[in-house]
Amino acid sequence: MNPINLRQDAGALWENFMISERIKFNNNQSINKNIYFWRTTTNKEIDYLEELNGKLTAFEFKWQKDKLKKPKAFLEAYPQAEISLVNQKNYKNFVSGD
């Protein structure tokens, strides 16, 4: 039960928190999006994806980073998808649907 800045699993906790809050928001608003996780056989991944009416939106959760490195394989497979970074600076928009 150490403070978050001393924990080795801060990134995993952040990712789980963001996903659970987004799912709660969507459920409370009766928004029925399909949700996914994406990973290649070489372990390139996208943390969380939502699909609604054929539109795919991807999210990467970073506890302490401000830059997003978009996996080339994902961009090639889903060129129309939007990819966003969710971090401590902008998470309120993500969990409230803005």
N, C-alpha and C positions, 0 to 999 in steps of 0.2 A: 504493500500500500504506500509506495513512495510517491512523491510528487511527480507529475507527468514528465517534467524535464529531466528526471533521473531514471526513468524507466527505459529498458531496452526494447519494449514492445509498444512504444508510443505510436508509431506509424500504424501498426495493426489495430490498436484501440481506436485511433482516429478513423480509419477506414470502416470499421464495424459500426462506430457511432454514426458516421455520415449515412451509411446505407440504411441503418435501422430508422433514423429520423426521416429520411426521404420516403421510405416505404410507409411509415406512419402518416406522413403528410399526404401522400397520394391516396391512401385508404380513407383518411378523414375527409378528403375532398371528393371522394368517389371517382377518382381518376384511375382508370384501369389500364395501366401501361404494362407491357411485357417487360420483364427484367432479365438481364443476362450478365454473365461474366465471360470474358474472352481471353484465351491463352493459346499460344502456339506450342508445338512440340519442343521448341527451344526456349520455352518459358518467357517469351515476350507476352505481356498481358495488359489488359485494360480492366480497371477495378470494377466498373459498374456501367451497364448499358441499359437504356430505356428505349422501347420501341412503341410508338403510337401512330396508328394510321399510316404505316409504312415508313415513317421518319425515325431514323436511328440516331440517338444522342449518346455519346460516350463521356465518361467522367473518370478522371484520375484524381485520387486523394493523396495529398502530400502534407504531412504535418509541418515540415520546416522548409519546404522548397517553394520558390516562386516561378520556376520555369518548368515547362512541360515538354518532355521528349516524346513525340508521337511515334509509335511503332510503324515502321515502313510497311510491314506486312498487313497491318490493320488498314492503313490508308489505301493500299492496293486492293484489298478485298472489299472495302466499304468506302469508296471515294466520296459518296454523298453524305456520309456521317459527319456530324459535328463532334469535336472533342474539346472538352473544357477541363481546366485545372480547378480543383476545389481545395482551398487551404484556409488557414486561420484568418486571412484577410477578407475572404468572400463567402465563407460557408453559410452565413445567414440567408443569403439569396438562394442558395441551393436547398436548404431545408425548409424554406418557406415558399418555394415554387416560383420565385421571381426570376 
